[in-house]
């Protein structure tokens, strides 16, 4: 069963076919995808494939992706979750995106805190990593603010719009966390 998480202002829940339009609105926006490592999507069919991908990853225990909703308001404002989940090695990578209308309101920090706690406690992860474009100041700042440590730079690690980009690699370790 898919876990539903709640924070003071947010509900984190399973992404379904009904969310394809919200996925499209988010991933068709160049401001959202410019640091994502995926090309901007062009149609609703591609958004539906994202939904299928998230579902398949969860069912195969390779990842988990929550839709982020503001409590009391229908419709996703973004998504957050774990990719490259390895239960055997107790690690995963975090990824997230928020629609620009909701940037700088603390929603990502709120969702990230809850998901990290879920990862360390319920999923028994010992390491959560993050790979972030060097140019993505907001995400780099958010991760260091919440306690991630930069481990280095992966040169020409991700392609976006046909160009290779360097990325920062971060980690947060369970034994370095004081409060969940």
C-alpha positions as CSV (number, residue, x, y, z in Angstrom):
1,X,0.0,0.0,0.0
2,X,1.3,3.5,-0.9
3,X,2.2,5.6,2.1
4,X,0.4,8.9,2.5
5,X,2.5,11.5,4.5
6,X,1.3,14.8,6.0
7,X,3.0,17.9,7.2
8,X,1.5,21.0,8.7
9,X,0.5,22.4,5.3
10,X,1.0,19.6,2.8
11,X,-0.3,16.1,1.9
12,X,2.1,13.8,0.1
13,X,0.2,11.1,-1.7
14,X,0.4,8.6,-4.6
15,X,0.5,10.1,-8.1
16,X,-2.3,8.7,-10.3
17,X,-3.6,9.0,-13.9
18,X,-5.8,11.8,-12.6
19,X,-2.6,13.8,-12.0
20,X,-1.4,13.7,-15.6
21,X,-2.5,17.2,-16.3
22,X,-0.6,18.5,-13.2
23,X,2.4,16.5,-14.2
24,X,2.2,18.0,-17.7
25,X,1.8,21.6,-16.3
26,X,5.0,21.1,-14.2
27,X,7.2,19.2,-16.6
28,X,6.3,21.2,-19.7
29,X,7.6,24.4,-17.9
30,X,11.2,25.2,-18.9
31,X,11.8,26.9,-15.6
32,X,11.1,23.6,-13.8
33,X,13.0,21.3,-16.2
34,X,16.1,23.5,-16.9
35,X,18.0,21.7,-14.1
36,X,16.1,18.4,-14.1
37,X,18.2,16.2,-16.5
38,X,15.1,15.5,-18.6
39,X,13.8,17.3,-21.6
40,X,10.7,19.4,-21.2
41,X,7.6,17.3,-22.1
42,X,5.4,18.4,-25.0
43,X,2.1,16.6,-24.5
44,X,-0.2,14.9,-22.1
45,X,0.8,11.4,-23.4
46,X,4.4,12.0,-22.1
47,X,2.9,13.1,-18.7
48,X,0.9,9.9,-18.5
49,X,4.2,7.9,-19.1
50,X,5.7,9.7,-16.1
51,X,2.8,8.6,-14.0
52,X,3.3,5.0,-15.2
53,X,7.0,5.2,-14.5
54,X,6.5,6.4,-10.9
55,X,4.0,3.6,-10.4
56,X,6.2,0.9,-11.9
57,X,9.2,2.1,-9.8
58,X,7.2,1.8,-6.6
59,X,5.8,-1.6,-7.5
60,X,9.3,-2.9,-8.3
61,X,10.9,-1.2,-5.2
62,X,13.2,0.9,-7.2
63,X,11.8,4.3,-6.1
64,X,8.8,6.1,-4.6
65,X,7.4,9.4,-5.8
66,X,4.8,11.4,-3.9
67,X,2.6,14.1,-5.4
68,X,2.7,17.2,-3.3
69,X,-0.7,18.9,-2.5
70,X,-1.5,21.9,-0.3
71,X,-4.0,20.6,2.2
72,X,-7.6,21.5,1.3
73,X,-6.6,22.4,-2.3
74,X,-7.1,19.8,-5.1
75,X,-4.2,19.3,-7.5
76,X,-0.5,18.8,-7.2
77,X,2.0,21.6,-6.9
78,X,4.9,19.3,-7.5
79,X,6.4,15.9,-6.6
80,X,9.1,14.5,-4.4
81,X,10.6,11.1,-3.8
82,X,13.4,8.6,-4.0
83,X,15.1,7.3,-7.1
84,X,17.8,4.6,-7.5
85,X,16.4,3.0,-4.3
86,X,18.6,0.0,-3.2
87,X,17.0,-1.8,-0.2
88,X,20.0,-4.1,-0.1
89,X,22.5,-1.2,0.3
90,X,20.0,0.9,2.3
91,X,20.4,3.9,0.0
92,X,18.4,6.1,-2.4
93,X,18.6,9.5,-4.1
94,X,16.2,12.3,-3.5
95,X,14.5,14.3,-6.2
96,X,11.9,16.9,-6.3
97,X,10.3,19.7,-8.3
98,X,7.7,22.4,-7.4
99,X,5.7,24.5,-9.9
100,X,7.1,28.0,-10.0
101,X,4.0,29.7,-8.6
102,X,4.9,27.9,-5.3
103,X,8.6,28.6,-5.1
104,X,10.0,30.4,-2.1
105,X,7.2,29.5,0.2
106,X,8.9,26.8,2.2
107,X,6.9,23.9,0.6
108,X,9.9,22.1,-0.7
109,X,11.7,22.2,2.7
110,X,8.6,21.0,4.4
111,X,8.1,18.1,2.0
112,X,11.8,17.2,2.0
113,X,11.9,17.1,5.8
114,X,9.0,14.7,5.9
115,X,10.3,12.4,3.1
116,X,13.8,12.3,4.6
117,X,12.4,11.2,7.9
118,X,10.3,8.5,6.2
119,X,13.3,7.3,4.3
120,X,15.5,6.9,7.4
121,X,12.8,5.5,9.7
122,X,10.2,3.6,7.6
123,X,12.5,2.6,4.7
124,X,15.6,2.0,7.0
125,X,17.9,3.9,4.7
126,X,21.4,4.8,6.0
127,X,22.3,7.1,3.1
128,X,20.3,9.5,1.0
129,X,22.1,11.1,-1.9
130,X,21.3,14.0,-4.2
131,X,22.7,15.0,-7.6
132,X,22.2,18.6,-8.5
133,X,23.2,20.8,-11.4
134,X,25.9,23.2,-10.2
135,X,23.9,26.1,-11.5
136,X,20.8,25.2,-9.5
137,X,21.4,27.6,-6.6
138,X,18.1,27.1,-4.9
139,X,18.4,23.3,-4.7
140,X,22.1,23.5,-3.7
141,X,21.2,25.9,-0.9
142,X,18.2,23.9,0.3
143,X,20.2,20.7,0.6
144,X,23.0,22.2,2.6
145,X,20.5,24.1,4.8
146,X,18.8,20.8,5.7
147,X,22.2,19.1,6.5
148,X,23.4,17.4,3.3
149,X,27.1,17.4,2.8
150,X,28.7,18.1,-0.6
151,X,30.9,15.2,-1.5
152,X,32.2,16.5,-4.8
153,X,31.5,17.4,-8.4
154,X,30.6,14.9,-11.1
155,X,31.9,16.3,-14.3
156,X,29.8,16.2,-17.5
157,X,27.4,14.0,-15.5
158,X,24.0,14.9,-16.9
159,X,22.8,16.0,-20.3
160,X,20.1,18.7,-20.7
161,X,19.0,19.9,-24.1
162,X,22.0,18.3,-25.7
163,X,24.7,19.7,-23.5
164,X,26.7,18.0,-20.7
165,X,26.5,19.6,-17.3
166,X,28.6,19.2,-14.1
167,X,26.6,18.3,-11.0
168,X,27.3,18.4,-7.3
169,X,26.9,15.2,-5.4
170,X,25.5,15.4,-1.8
171,X,24.7,12.9,0.9
172,X,22.9,12.8,4.2
173,X,23.7,9.9,6.5
174,X,21.3,8.5,9.1
175,X,23.9,8.4,11.8
176,X,24.5,12.2,11.3
177,X,20.9,13.1,11.9
178,X,19.8,14.3,15.4
179,X,16.1,14.9,14.8
180,X,13.7,13.2,12.5
